[in-house]
Amino acid sequence: MTNGEERGQKQYDLEERLIQFSVRILDLVEALPSTRVGNHIAGQLVRCGTSPAPNYAEARSAESRKDFIHFCGERRNRSKEESEVIALS
């Protein structure tokens, strides 16, 4: 049991949820048509849909809280672009 659970707080395993999200993206990509447009969107989805999990893992290795927040902010900006790609599919 972690400290948060001991104090009655619910723990959220963000890393596990991001991995599950990546798997769902890969399933979506497999369902896309094998056309020029489908292949282009598939490539974009694979890149943007599988990057949040390793980015979060990297952010967790930040040397300070300030570095962690800065890293997450940069990735948040990148994810806005990625959400546009997901909206296209």
PyMOL Python script that loads the backbone (N, CA, C, O; Angstrom):
from pymol import cmd

cmd.read_pdbstr("""\
ATOM      1  N   MET A   1       0.837  -1.175   0.000  1.00  0.00           N
ATOM      2  CA  MET A   1       0.000   0.000   0.000  1.00  0.00           C
ATOM      3  C   MET A   1       0.889   1.247   0.000  1.00  0.00           C
ATOM      4  O   MET A   1       1.852   1.325   0.762  1.00  0.00           O
ATOM      5  N   THR A   2       0.566   2.207  -0.844  1.00  0.00           N
ATOM      6  CA  THR A   2       1.364   3.424  -0.925  1.00  0.00           C
ATOM      7  C   THR A   2       0.876   4.442   0.098  1.00  0.00           C
ATOM      8  O   THR A   2      -0.180   4.271   0.707  1.00  0.00           O
ATOM      9  N   ASN A   3       1.654   5.494   0.277  1.00  0.00           N
ATOM     10  CA  ASN A   3       1.300   6.526   1.252  1.00  0.00           C
ATOM     11  C   ASN A   3      -0.071   7.123   0.985  1.00  0.00           C
ATOM     12  O   ASN A   3      -0.845   7.336   1.918  1.00  0.00           O
ATOM     13  N   GLY A   4      -0.382   7.394  -0.272  1.00  0.00           N
ATOM     14  CA  GLY A   4      -1.688   7.963  -0.606  1.00  0.00           C
ATOM     15  C   GLY A   4      -2.826   7.043  -0.244  1.00  0.00           C
ATOM     16  O   GLY A   4      -3.866   7.496   0.236  1.00  0.00           O
ATOM     17  N   GLU A   5      -2.642   5.743  -0.469  1.00  0.00           N
ATOM     18  CA  GLU A   5      -3.685   4.790  -0.134  1.00  0.00           C
ATOM     19  C   GLU A   5      -3.841   4.673   1.373  1.00  0.00           C
ATOM     20  O   GLU A   5      -4.953   4.483   1.867  1.00  0.00           O
ATOM     21  N   GLU A   6      -2.739   4.786   2.111  1.00  0.00           N
ATOM     22  CA  GLU A   6      -2.803   4.698   3.563  1.00  0.00           C
ATOM     23  C   GLU A   6      -3.602   5.855   4.140  1.00  0.00           C
ATOM     24  O   GLU A   6      -4.261   5.697   5.168  1.00  0.00           O
ATOM     25  N   ARG A   7      -3.556   7.001   3.503  1.00  0.00           N
ATOM     26  CA  ARG A   7      -4.275   8.183   3.988  1.00  0.00           C
ATOM     27  C   ARG A   7      -5.695   8.259   3.433  1.00  0.00           C
ATOM     28  O   ARG A   7      -6.372   9.271   3.613  1.00  0.00           O
ATOM     29  N   GLY A   8      -6.148   7.215   2.769  1.00  0.00           N
ATOM     30  CA  GLY A   8      -7.507   7.203   2.251  1.00  0.00           C
ATOM     31  C   GLY A   8      -7.665   7.873   0.899  1.00  0.00           C
ATOM     32  O   GLY A   8      -8.789   8.065   0.436  1.00  0.00           O
ATOM     33  N   GLN A   9      -6.570   8.232   0.261  1.00  0.00           N
ATOM     34  CA  GLN A   9      -6.647   8.856  -1.058  1.00  0.00           C
ATOM     35  C   GLN A   9      -6.580   7.768  -2.121  1.00  0.00           C
ATOM     36  O   GLN A   9      -5.837   6.795  -1.990  1.00  0.00           O
ATOM     37  N   LYS A  10      -7.365   7.948  -3.171  1.00  0.00           N
ATOM     38  CA  LYS A  10      -7.354   6.997  -4.272  1.00  0.00           C
ATOM     39  C   LYS A  10      -6.111   7.225  -5.117  1.00  0.00           C
ATOM     40  O   LYS A  10      -5.794   8.364  -5.460  1.00  0.00           O
ATOM     41  N   GLN A  11      -5.409   6.159  -5.455  1.00  0.00           N
ATOM     42  CA  GLN A  11      -4.214   6.254  -6.284  1.00  0.00           C
ATOM     43  C   GLN A  11      -4.599   6.094  -7.760  1.00  0.00           C
ATOM     44  O   GLN A  11      -5.410   5.236  -8.109  1.00  0.00           O
ATOM     45  N   TYR A  12      -4.025   6.908  -8.595  1.00  0.00           N
ATOM     46  CA  TYR A  12      -4.240   6.826 -10.024  1.00  0.00           C
ATOM     47  C   TYR A  12      -2.929   6.424 -10.668  1.00  0.00           C
ATOM     48  O   TYR A  12      -1.925   7.124 -10.531  1.00  0.00           O
ATOM     49  N   ASP A  13      -2.930   5.323 -11.356  1.00  0.00           N
ATOM     50  CA  ASP A  13      -1.719   4.859 -12.013  1.00  0.00           C
ATOM     51  C   ASP A  13      -1.710   5.420 -13.433  1.00  0.00           C
ATOM     52  O   ASP A  13      -2.118   4.758 -14.387  1.00  0.00           O
ATOM     53  N   LEU A  14      -1.241   6.640 -13.542  1.00  0.00           N
ATOM     54  CA  LEU A  14      -1.251   7.330 -14.831  1.00  0.00           C
ATOM     55  C   LEU A  14      -0.429   6.587 -15.866  1.00  0.00           C
ATOM     56  O   LEU A  14      -0.830   6.501 -17.027  1.00  0.00           O
ATOM     57  N   GLU A  15       0.704   6.054 -15.469  1.00  0.00           N
ATOM     58  CA  GLU A  15       1.545   5.350 -16.429  1.00  0.00           C
ATOM     59  C   GLU A  15       0.805   4.160 -17.034  1.00  0.00           C
ATOM     60  O   GLU A  15       0.874   3.937 -18.242  1.00  0.00           O
ATOM     61  N   GLU A  16       0.101   3.400 -16.206  1.00  0.00           N
ATOM     62  CA  GLU A  16      -0.664   2.252 -16.700  1.00  0.00           C
ATOM     63  C   GLU A  16      -1.795   2.708 -17.618  1.00  0.00           C
ATOM     64  O   GLU A  16      -2.060   2.073 -18.639  1.00  0.00           O
ATOM     65  N   ARG A  17      -2.456   3.797 -17.263  1.00  0.00           N
ATOM     66  CA  ARG A  17      -3.532   4.317 -18.113  1.00  0.00           C
ATOM     67  C   ARG A  17      -2.995   4.798 -19.454  1.00  0.00           C
ATOM     68  O   ARG A  17      -3.653   4.631 -20.481  1.00  0.00           O
ATOM     69  N   LEU A  18      -1.820   5.386 -19.456  1.00  0.00           N
ATOM     70  CA  LEU A  18      -1.221   5.835 -20.720  1.00  0.00           C
ATOM     71  C   LEU A  18      -0.836   4.652 -21.597  1.00  0.00           C
ATOM     72  O   LEU A  18      -0.963   4.718 -22.820  1.00  0.00           O
ATOM     73  N   ILE A  19      -0.374   3.588 -20.993  1.00  0.00           N
ATOM     74  CA  ILE A  19      -0.056   2.375 -21.758  1.00  0.00           C
ATOM     75  C   ILE A  19      -1.328   1.800 -22.368  1.00  0.00           C
ATOM     76  O   ILE A  19      -1.331   1.403 -23.533  1.00  0.00           O
ATOM     77  N   GLN A  20      -2.399   1.751 -21.598  1.00  0.00           N
ATOM     78  CA  GLN A  20      -3.681   1.261 -22.119  1.00  0.00           C
ATOM     79  C   GLN A  20      -4.174   2.139 -23.266  1.00  0.00           C
ATOM     80  O   GLN A  20      -4.729   1.637 -24.243  1.00  0.00           O
ATOM     81  N   PHE A  21      -3.969   3.453 -23.144  1.00  0.00           N
ATOM     82  CA  PHE A  21      -4.340   4.375 -24.221  1.00  0.00           C
ATOM     83  C   PHE A  21      -3.559   4.047 -25.489  1.00  0.00           C
ATOM     84  O   PHE A  21      -4.123   4.031 -26.583  1.00  0.00           O
ATOM     85  N   SER A  22      -2.265   3.786 -25.343  1.00  0.00           N
ATOM     86  CA  SER A  22      -1.437   3.440 -26.504  1.00  0.00           C
ATOM     87  C   SER A  22      -1.943   2.176 -27.186  1.00  0.00           C
ATOM     88  O   SER A  22      -1.982   2.100 -28.414  1.00  0.00           O
ATOM     89  N   VAL A  23      -2.325   1.198 -26.399  1.00  0.00           N
ATOM     90  CA  VAL A  23      -2.850  -0.057 -26.964  1.00  0.00           C
ATOM     91  C   VAL A  23      -4.142   0.210 -27.727  1.00  0.00           C
ATOM     92  O   VAL A  23      -4.355  -0.352 -28.801  1.00  0.00           O
ATOM     93  N   ARG A  24      -5.009   1.066 -27.178  1.00  0.00           N
ATOM     94  CA  ARG A  24      -6.258   1.401 -27.873  1.00  0.00           C
ATOM     95  C   ARG A  24      -5.980   2.136 -29.181  1.00  0.00           C
ATOM     96  O   ARG A  24      -6.665   1.911 -30.179  1.00  0.00           O
ATOM     97  N   ILE A  25      -4.979   3.011 -29.180  1.00  0.00           N
ATOM     98  CA  ILE A  25      -4.600   3.713 -30.412  1.00  0.00           C
ATOM     99  C   ILE A  25      -4.122   2.712 -31.457  1.00  0.00           C
ATOM    100  O   ILE A  25      -4.495   2.805 -32.626  1.00  0.00           O
ATOM    101  N   LEU A  26      -3.305   1.763 -31.041  1.00  0.00           N
ATOM    102  CA  LEU A  26      -2.802   0.755 -31.986  1.00  0.00           C
ATOM    103  C   LEU A  26      -3.940  -0.093 -32.545  1.00  0.00           C
ATOM    104  O   LEU A  26      -3.919  -0.456 -33.721  1.00  0.00           O
ATOM    105  N   ASP A  27      -4.925  -0.412 -31.721  1.00  0.00           N
ATOM    106  CA  ASP A  27      -6.094  -1.139 -32.216  1.00  0.00           C
ATOM    107  C   ASP A  27      -6.858  -0.306 -33.246  1.00  0.00           C
ATOM    108  O   ASP A  27      -7.318  -0.833 -34.259  1.00  0.00           O
ATOM    109  N   LEU A  28      -6.990   0.990 -32.982  1.00  0.00           N
ATOM    110  CA  LEU A  28      -7.654   1.890 -33.928  1.00  0.00           C
ATOM    111  C   LEU A  28      -6.902   1.928 -35.247  1.00  0.00           C
ATOM    112  O   LEU A  28      -7.511   1.875 -36.315  1.00  0.00           O
ATOM    113  N   VAL A  29      -5.580   2.021 -35.176  1.00  0.00           N
ATOM    114  CA  VAL A  29      -4.764   2.076 -36.391  1.00  0.00           C
ATOM    115  C   VAL A  29      -4.965   0.820 -37.234  1.00  0.00           C
ATOM    116  O   VAL A  29      -5.054   0.900 -38.459  1.00  0.00           O
ATOM    117  N   GLU A  30      -5.035  -0.317 -36.593  1.00  0.00           N
ATOM    118  CA  GLU A  30      -5.244  -1.574 -37.326  1.00  0.00           C
ATOM    119  C   GLU A  30      -6.587  -1.598 -38.047  1.00  0.00           C
ATOM    120  O   GLU A  30      -6.739  -2.297 -39.049  1.00  0.00           O
ATOM    121  N   ALA A  31      -7.559  -0.845 -37.549  1.00  0.00           N
ATOM    122  CA  ALA A  31      -8.894  -0.827 -38.147  1.00  0.00           C
ATOM    123  C   ALA A  31      -9.022   0.181 -39.290  1.00  0.00           C
ATOM    124  O   ALA A  31     -10.026   0.171 -40.003  1.00  0.00           O
ATOM    125  N   LEU A  32      -8.032   1.045 -39.475  1.00  0.00           N
ATOM    126  CA  LEU A  32      -8.101   2.045 -40.548  1.00  0.00           C
ATOM    127  C   LEU A  32      -7.943   1.378 -41.910  1.00  0.00           C
ATOM    128  O   LEU A  32      -7.274   0.351 -42.031  1.00  0.00           O
ATOM    129  N   PRO A  33      -8.559   1.963 -42.934  1.00  0.00           N
ATOM    130  CA  PRO A  33      -8.421   1.388 -44.274  1.00  0.00           C
ATOM    131  C   PRO A  33      -6.985   1.520 -44.778  1.00  0.00           C
ATOM    132  O   PRO A  33      -6.266   2.453 -44.420  1.00  0.00           O
ATOM    133  N   SER A  34      -6.596   0.588 -45.597  1.00  0.00           N
ATOM    134  CA  SER A  34      -5.244   0.606 -46.152  1.00  0.00           C
ATOM    135  C   SER A  34      -5.236   1.419 -47.447  1.00  0.00           C
ATOM    136  O   SER A  34      -5.007   0.891 -48.535  1.00  0.00           O
ATOM    137  N   THR A  35      -5.492   2.710 -47.296  1.00  0.00           N
ATOM    138  CA  THR A  35      -5.453   3.643 -48.420  1.00  0.00           C
ATOM    139  C   THR A  35      -4.325   4.633 -48.165  1.00  0.00           C
ATOM    140  O   THR A  35      -3.705   4.612 -47.102  1.00  0.00           O
ATOM    141  N   ARG A  36      -4.062   5.489 -49.126  1.00  0.00           N
ATOM    142  CA  ARG A  36      -3.011   6.479 -48.940  1.00  0.00           C
ATOM    143  C   ARG A  36      -3.314   7.372 -47.739  1.00  0.00           C
ATOM    144  O   ARG A  36      -2.435   7.638 -46.919  1.00  0.00           O
ATOM    145  N   VAL A  37      -4.549   7.829 -47.643  1.00  0.00           N
ATOM    146  CA  VAL A  37      -4.941   8.678 -46.517  1.00  0.00           C
ATOM    147  C   VAL A  37      -4.938   7.868 -45.218  1.00  0.00           C
ATOM    148  O   VAL A  37      -4.434   8.337 -44.197  1.00  0.00           O
ATOM    149  N   GLY A  38      -5.488   6.671 -45.250  1.00  0.00           N
ATOM    150  CA  GLY A  38      -5.514   5.823 -44.057  1.00  0.00           C
ATOM    151  C   GLY A  38      -4.112   5.533 -43.541  1.00  0.00           C
ATOM    152  O   GLY A  38      -3.874   5.562 -42.333  1.00  0.00           O
ATOM    153  N   ASN A  39      -3.189   5.254 -44.448  1.00  0.00           N
ATOM    154  CA  ASN A  39      -1.809   4.979 -44.045  1.00  0.00           C
ATOM    155  C   ASN A  39      -1.136   6.220 -43.452  1.00  0.00           C
ATOM    156  O   ASN A  39      -0.367   6.120 -42.496  1.00  0.00           O
ATOM    157  N   HIS A  40      -1.431   7.384 -44.027  1.00  0.00           N
ATOM    158  CA  HIS A  40      -0.849   8.614 -43.506  1.00  0.00           C
ATOM    159  C   HIS A  40      -1.358   8.885 -42.083  1.00  0.00           C
ATOM    160  O   HIS A  40      -0.575   9.156 -41.172  1.00  0.00           O
ATOM    161  N   ILE A  41      -2.669   8.807 -41.913  1.00  0.00           N
ATOM    162  CA  ILE A  41      -3.257   9.021 -40.592  1.00  0.00           C
ATOM    163  C   ILE A  41      -2.761   7.961 -39.617  1.00  0.00           C
ATOM    164  O   ILE A  41      -2.494   8.267 -38.455  1.00  0.00           O
ATOM    165  N   ALA A  42      -2.636   6.731 -40.072  1.00  0.00           N
ATOM    166  CA  ALA A  42      -2.155   5.646 -39.206  1.00  0.00           C
ATOM    167  C   ALA A  42      -0.759   5.958 -38.681  1.00  0.00           C
ATOM    168  O   ALA A  42      -0.483   5.776 -37.495  1.00  0.00           O
ATOM    169  N   GLY A  43       0.112   6.423 -39.555  1.00  0.00           N
ATOM    170  CA  GLY A  43       1.468   6.765 -39.126  1.00  0.00           C
ATOM    171  C   GLY A  43       1.481   7.871 -38.086  1.00  0.00           C
ATOM    172  O   GLY A  43       2.212   7.810 -37.098  1.00  0.00           O
ATOM    173  N   GLN A  44       0.653   8.887 -38.329  1.00  0.00           N
ATOM    174  CA  GLN A  44       0.558   9.990 -37.375  1.00  0.00           C
ATOM    175  C   GLN A  44       0.022   9.503 -36.029  1.00  0.00           C
ATOM    176  O   GLN A  44       0.528   9.881 -34.972  1.00  0.00           O
ATOM    177  N   LEU A  45      -1.003   8.664 -36.084  1.00  0.00           N
ATOM    178  CA  LEU A  45      -1.601   8.154 -34.848  1.00  0.00           C
ATOM    179  C   LEU A  45      -0.627   7.298 -34.057  1.00  0.00           C
ATOM    180  O   LEU A  45      -0.572   7.385 -32.830  1.00  0.00           O
ATOM    181  N   VAL A  46       0.141   6.473 -34.752  1.00  0.00           N
ATOM    182  CA  VAL A  46       1.110   5.631 -34.046  1.00  0.00           C
ATOM    183  C   VAL A  46       2.129   6.508 -33.330  1.00  0.00           C
ATOM    184  O   VAL A  46       2.465   6.252 -32.174  1.00  0.00           O
ATOM    185  N   ARG A  47       2.620   7.538 -34.009  1.00  0.00           N
ATOM    186  CA  ARG A  47       3.623   8.406 -33.384  1.00  0.00           C
ATOM    187  C   ARG A  47       3.044   9.182 -32.208  1.00  0.00           C
ATOM    188  O   ARG A  47       3.632   9.201 -31.127  1.00  0.00           O
ATOM    189  N   CYS A  48       1.895   9.821 -32.412  1.00  0.00           N
ATOM    190  CA  CYS A  48       1.364  10.678 -31.346  1.00  0.00           C
ATOM    191  C   CYS A  48       0.624   9.882 -30.275  1.00  0.00           C
ATOM    192  O   CYS A  48       0.577  10.308 -29.121  1.00  0.00           O
ATOM    193  N   GLY A  49       0.058   8.761 -30.624  1.00  0.00           N
ATOM    194  CA  GLY A  49      -0.711   7.994 -29.652  1.00  0.00           C
ATOM    195  C   GLY A  49       0.118   7.120 -28.744  1.00  0.00           C
ATOM    196  O   GLY A  49      -0.352   6.689 -27.691  1.00  0.00           O
ATOM    197  N   THR A  50       1.347   6.855 -29.143  1.00  0.00           N
ATOM    198  CA  THR A  50       2.201   6.014 -28.302  1.00  0.00           C
ATOM    199  C   THR A  50       3.271   6.825 -27.567  1.00  0.00           C
ATOM    200  O   THR A  50       4.031   6.263 -26.779  1.00  0.00           O
ATOM    201  N   SER A  51       3.341   8.112 -27.808  1.00  0.00           N
ATOM    202  CA  SER A  51       4.373   8.919 -27.152  1.00  0.00           C
ATOM    203  C   SER A  51       4.059   9.351 -25.719  1.00  0.00           C
ATOM    204  O   SER A  51       5.002   9.555 -24.954  1.00  0.00           O
ATOM    205  N   PRO A  52       2.803   9.503 -25.306  1.00  0.00           N
ATOM    206  CA  PRO A  52       2.569   9.980 -23.936  1.00  0.00           C
ATOM    207  C   PRO A  52       3.140   9.076 -22.841  1.00  0.00           C
ATOM    208  O   PRO A  52       3.662   9.589 -21.851  1.00  0.00           O
ATOM    209  N   ALA A  53       3.060   7.772 -22.982  1.00  0.00           N
ATOM    210  CA  ALA A  53       3.553   6.873 -21.922  1.00  0.00           C
ATOM    211  C   ALA A  53       5.058   7.024 -21.704  1.00  0.00           C
ATOM    212  O   ALA A  53       5.482   7.228 -20.566  1.00  0.00           O
ATOM    213  N   PRO A  54       5.886   6.931 -22.757  1.00  0.00           N
ATOM    214  CA  PRO A  54       7.317   7.121 -22.505  1.00  0.00           C
ATOM    215  C   PRO A  54       7.672   8.549 -22.087  1.00  0.00           C
ATOM    216  O   PRO A  54       8.625   8.755 -21.336  1.00  0.00           O
ATOM    217  N   ASN A  55       6.915   9.529 -22.566  1.00  0.00           N
ATOM    218  CA  ASN A  55       7.166  10.913 -22.138  1.00  0.00           C
ATOM    219  C   ASN A  55       6.905  11.067 -20.650  1.00  0.00           C
ATOM    220  O   ASN A  55       7.674  11.726 -19.950  1.00  0.00           O
ATOM    221  N   TYR A  56       5.828  10.465 -20.159  1.00  0.00           N
ATOM    222  CA  TYR A  56       5.516  10.535 -18.728  1.00  0.00           C
ATOM    223  C   TYR A  56       6.589   9.815 -17.916  1.00  0.00           C
ATOM    224  O   TYR A  56       7.018  10.307 -16.872  1.00  0.00           O
ATOM    225  N   ALA A  57       7.015   8.664 -18.391  1.00  0.00           N
ATOM    226  CA  ALA A  57       8.064   7.931 -17.679  1.00  0.00           C
ATOM    227  C   ALA A  57       9.341   8.767 -17.604  1.00  0.00           C
ATOM    228  O   ALA A  57      10.020   8.787 -16.578  1.00  0.00           O
ATOM    229  N   GLU A  58       9.658   9.454 -18.696  1.00  0.00           N
ATOM    230  CA  GLU A  58      10.842  10.316 -18.702  1.00  0.00           C
ATOM    231  C   GLU A  58      10.664  11.496 -17.745  1.00  0.00           C
ATOM    232  O   GLU A  58      11.599  11.873 -17.039  1.00  0.00           O
ATOM    233  N   ALA A  59       9.476  12.071 -17.724  1.00  0.00           N
ATOM    234  CA  ALA A  59       9.215  13.205 -16.838  1.00  0.00           C
ATOM    235  C   ALA A  59       9.361  12.792 -15.378  1.00  0.00           C
ATOM    236  O   ALA A  59       9.842  13.575 -14.559  1.00  0.00           O
ATOM    237  N   ARG A  60       8.957  11.592 -15.054  1.00  0.00           N
ATOM    238  CA  ARG A  60       9.059  11.120 -13.671  1.00  0.00           C
ATOM    239  C   ARG A  60      10.501  11.004 -13.205  1.00  0.00           C
ATOM    240  O   ARG A  60      10.771  10.983 -12.004  1.00  0.00           O
ATOM    241  N   SER A  61      11.427  10.929 -14.152  1.00  0.00           N
ATOM    242  CA  SER A  61      12.835  10.842 -13.776  1.00  0.00           C
ATOM    243  C   SER A  61      13.481  12.227 -13.648  1.00  0.00           C
ATOM    244  O   SER A  61      14.699  12.337 -13.503  1.00  0.00           O
ATOM    245  N   ALA A  62      12.667  13.270 -13.701  1.00  0.00           N
ATOM    246  CA  ALA A  62      13.193  14.635 -13.564  1.00  0.00           C
ATOM    247  C   ALA A  62      13.902  14.781 -12.224  1.00  0.00           C
ATOM    248  O   ALA A  62      13.564  14.119 -11.242  1.00  0.00           O
ATOM    249  N   GLU A  63      14.880  15.653 -12.212  1.00  0.00           N
ATOM    250  CA  GLU A  63      15.698  15.833 -11.012  1.00  0.00           C
ATOM    251  C   GLU A  63      15.025  16.691  -9.952  1.00  0.00           C
ATOM    252  O   GLU A  63      15.403  16.632  -8.782  1.00  0.00           O
ATOM    253  N   SER A  64      14.039  17.485 -10.338  1.00  0.00           N
ATOM    254  CA  SER A  64      13.356  18.324  -9.357  1.00  0.00           C
ATOM    255  C   SER A  64      11.889  18.447  -9.758  1.00  0.00           C
ATOM    256  O   SER A  64      11.499  18.122 -10.879  1.00  0.00           O
ATOM    257  N   ARG A  65      11.098  18.923  -8.816  1.00  0.00           N
ATOM    258  CA  ARG A  65       9.672  19.140  -9.092  1.00  0.00           C
ATOM    259  C   ARG A  65       9.517  20.185 -10.204  1.00  0.00           C
ATOM    260  O   ARG A  65       8.658  20.050 -11.075  1.00  0.00           O
ATOM    261  N   LYS A  66      10.351  21.221 -10.168  1.00  0.00           N
ATOM    262  CA  LYS A  66      10.301  22.273 -11.183  1.00  0.00           C
ATOM    263  C   LYS A  66      10.595  21.698 -12.566  1.00  0.00           C
ATOM    264  O   LYS A  66       9.913  22.043 -13.530  1.00  0.00           O
ATOM    265  N   ASP A  67      11.599  20.829 -12.679  1.00  0.00           N
ATOM    266  CA  ASP A  67      11.914  20.188 -13.959  1.00  0.00           C
ATOM    267  C   ASP A  67      10.749  19.322 -14.434  1.00  0.00           C
ATOM    268  O   ASP A  67      10.423  19.312 -15.621  1.00  0.00           O
ATOM    269  N   PHE A  68      10.124  18.597 -13.506  1.00  0.00           N
ATOM    270  CA  PHE A  68       8.991  17.752 -13.849  1.00  0.00           C
ATOM    271  C   PHE A  68       7.854  18.589 -14.425  1.00  0.00           C
ATOM    272  O   PHE A  68       7.281  18.242 -15.458  1.00  0.00           O
ATOM    273  N   ILE A  69       7.532  19.692 -13.755  1.00  0.00           N
ATOM    274  CA  ILE A  69       6.449  20.564 -14.211  1.00  0.00           C
ATOM    275  C   ILE A  69       6.778  21.167 -15.571  1.00  0.00           C
ATOM    276  O   ILE A  69       5.912  21.237 -16.443  1.00  0.00           O
ATOM    277  N   HIS A  70       8.013  21.599 -15.759  1.00  0.00           N
ATOM    278  CA  HIS A  70       8.423  22.170 -17.044  1.00  0.00           C
ATOM    279  C   HIS A  70       8.302  21.130 -18.158  1.00  0.00           C
ATOM    280  O   HIS A  70       7.772  21.424 -19.229  1.00  0.00           O
ATOM    281  N   PHE A  71       8.791  19.926 -17.907  1.00  0.00           N
ATOM    282  CA  PHE A  71       8.743  18.857 -18.899  1.00  0.00           C
ATOM    283  C   PHE A  71       7.299  18.530 -19.263  1.00  0.00           C
ATOM    284  O   PHE A  71       6.972  18.369 -20.439  1.00  0.00           O
ATOM    285  N   CYS A  72       6.434  18.433 -18.251  1.00  0.00           N
ATOM    286  CA  CYS A  72       5.024  18.120 -18.510  1.00  0.00           C
ATOM    287  C   CYS A  72       4.354  19.233 -19.306  1.00  0.00           C
ATOM    288  O   CYS A  72       3.515  18.960 -20.165  1.00  0.00           O
ATOM    289  N   GLY A  73       4.712  20.475 -19.033  1.00  0.00           N
ATOM    290  CA  GLY A  73       4.153  21.595 -19.791  1.00  0.00           C
ATOM    291  C   GLY A  73       4.534  21.547 -21.251  1.00  0.00           C
ATOM    292  O   GLY A  73       3.704  21.807 -22.123  1.00  0.00           O
ATOM    293  N   GLU A  74       5.791  21.215 -21.528  1.00  0.00           N
ATOM    294  CA  GLU A  74       6.228  21.081 -22.919  1.00  0.00           C
ATOM    295  C   GLU A  74       5.464  19.972 -23.623  1.00  0.00           C
ATOM    296  O   GLU A  74       5.035  20.133 -24.766  1.00  0.00           O
ATOM    297  N   ARG A  75       5.295  18.858 -22.948  1.00  0.00           N
ATOM    298  CA  ARG A  75       4.593  17.719 -23.543  1.00  0.00           C
ATOM    299  C   ARG A  75       3.112  18.011 -23.719  1.00  0.00           C
ATOM    300  O   ARG A  75       2.491  17.521 -24.663  1.00  0.00           O
ATOM    301  N   ARG A  76       2.535  18.811 -22.813  1.00  0.00           N
ATOM    302  CA  ARG A  76       1.128  19.199 -22.944  1.00  0.00           C
ATOM    303  C   ARG A  76       0.924  19.987 -24.233  1.00  0.00           C
ATOM    304  O   ARG A  76      -0.054  19.774 -24.950  1.00  0.00           O
ATOM    305  N   ASN A  77       1.842  20.889 -24.522  1.00  0.00           N
ATOM    306  CA  ASN A  77       1.738  21.662 -25.764  1.00  0.00           C
ATOM    307  C   ASN A  77       1.819  20.759 -26.981  1.00  0.00           C
ATOM    308  O   ASN A  77       1.093  20.955 -27.955  1.00  0.00           O
ATOM    309  N   ARG A  78       2.695  19.779 -26.928  1.00  0.00           N
ATOM    310  CA  ARG A  78       2.814  18.849 -28.039  1.00  0.00           C
ATOM    311  C   ARG A  78       1.550  18.008 -28.182  1.00  0.00           C
ATOM    312  O   ARG A  78       1.147  17.671 -29.296  1.00  0.00           O
ATOM    313  N   SER A  79       0.929  17.672 -27.065  1.00  0.00           N
ATOM    314  CA  SER A  79      -0.266  16.824 -27.120  1.00  0.00           C
ATOM    315  C   SER A  79      -1.445  17.546 -27.749  1.00  0.00           C
ATOM    316  O   SER A  79      -2.341  16.904 -28.297  1.00  0.00           O
ATOM    317  N   LYS A  80      -1.457  18.870 -27.677  1.00  0.00           N
ATOM    318  CA  LYS A  80      -2.521  19.618 -28.351  1.00  0.00           C
ATOM    319  C   LYS A  80      -2.480  19.351 -29.851  1.00  0.00           C
ATOM    320  O   LYS A  80      -3.520  19.149 -30.479  1.00  0.00           O
ATOM    321  N   GLU A  81      -1.287  19.352 -30.419  1.00  0.00           N
ATOM    322  CA  GLU A  81      -1.129  19.051 -31.845  1.00  0.00           C
ATOM    323  C   GLU A  81      -1.566  17.618 -32.124  1.00  0.00           C
ATOM    324  O   GLU A  81      -2.229  17.344 -33.125  1.00  0.00           O
ATOM    325  N   GLU A  82      -1.191  16.719 -31.239  1.00  0.00           N
ATOM    326  CA  GLU A  82      -1.523  15.320 -31.437  1.00  0.00           C
ATOM    327  C   GLU A  82      -3.030  15.089 -31.378  1.00  0.00           C
ATOM    328  O   GLU A  82      -3.551  14.221 -32.078  1.00  0.00           O
ATOM    329  N   SER A  83      -3.728  15.855 -30.553  1.00  0.00           N
ATOM    330  CA  SER A  83      -5.179  15.677 -30.470  1.00  0.00           C
ATOM    331  C   SER A  83      -5.850  16.075 -31.777  1.00  0.00           C
ATOM    332  O   SER A  83      -6.899  15.529 -32.119  1.00  0.00           O
ATOM    333  N   GLU A  84      -5.269  17.009 -32.509  1.00  0.00           N
ATOM    334  CA  GLU A  84      -5.796  17.375 -33.826  1.00  0.00           C
ATOM    335  C   GLU A  84      -5.724  16.183 -34.789  1.00  0.00           C
ATOM    336  O   GLU A  84      -6.648  15.943 -35.565  1.00  0.00           O
ATOM    337  N   VAL A  85      -4.630  15.453 -34.725  1.00  0.00           N
ATOM    338  CA  VAL A  85      -4.465  14.279 -35.590  1.00  0.00           C
ATOM    339  C   VAL A  85      -5.501  13.231 -35.220  1.00  0.00           C
ATOM    340  O   VAL A  85      -6.124  12.635 -36.098  1.00  0.00           O
ATOM    341  N   ILE A  86      -5.686  13.006 -33.941  1.00  0.00           N
ATOM    342  CA  ILE A  86      -6.659  12.003 -33.499  1.00  0.00           C
ATOM    343  C   ILE A  86      -8.071  12.424 -33.926  1.00  0.00           C
ATOM    344  O   ILE A  86      -8.877  11.572 -34.300  1.00  0.00           O
ATOM    345  N   ALA A  87      -8.373  13.699 -33.877  1.00  0.00           N
ATOM    346  CA  ALA A  87      -9.690  14.186 -34.299  1.00  0.00           C
ATOM    347  C   ALA A  87      -9.935  13.922 -35.782  1.00  0.00           C
ATOM    348  O   ALA A  87     -11.075  13.701 -36.190  1.00  0.00           O
ATOM    349  N   LEU A  88      -8.875  13.943 -36.589  1.00  0.00           N
ATOM    350  CA  LEU A  88      -9.023  13.679 -38.017  1.00  0.00           C
ATOM    351  C   LEU A  88      -9.402  12.232 -38.311  1.00  0.00           C
ATOM    352  O   LEU A  88     -10.026  11.938 -39.331  1.00  0.00           O
ATOM    353  N   SER A  89      -9.023  11.341 -37.417  1.00  0.00           N
ATOM    354  CA  SER A  89      -9.319   9.927 -37.672  1.00  0.00           C
ATOM    355  C   SER A  89     -10.677   9.631 -37.172  1.00  0.00           C
ATOM    356  O   SER A  89     -11.141   8.497 -37.280  1.00  0.00           O
TER     357      SER A  89
END
""", "prot")
cmd.dss("prot")
cmd.show_as("cartoon", "prot")
cmd.util.cbc("prot")
cmd.orient("prot")
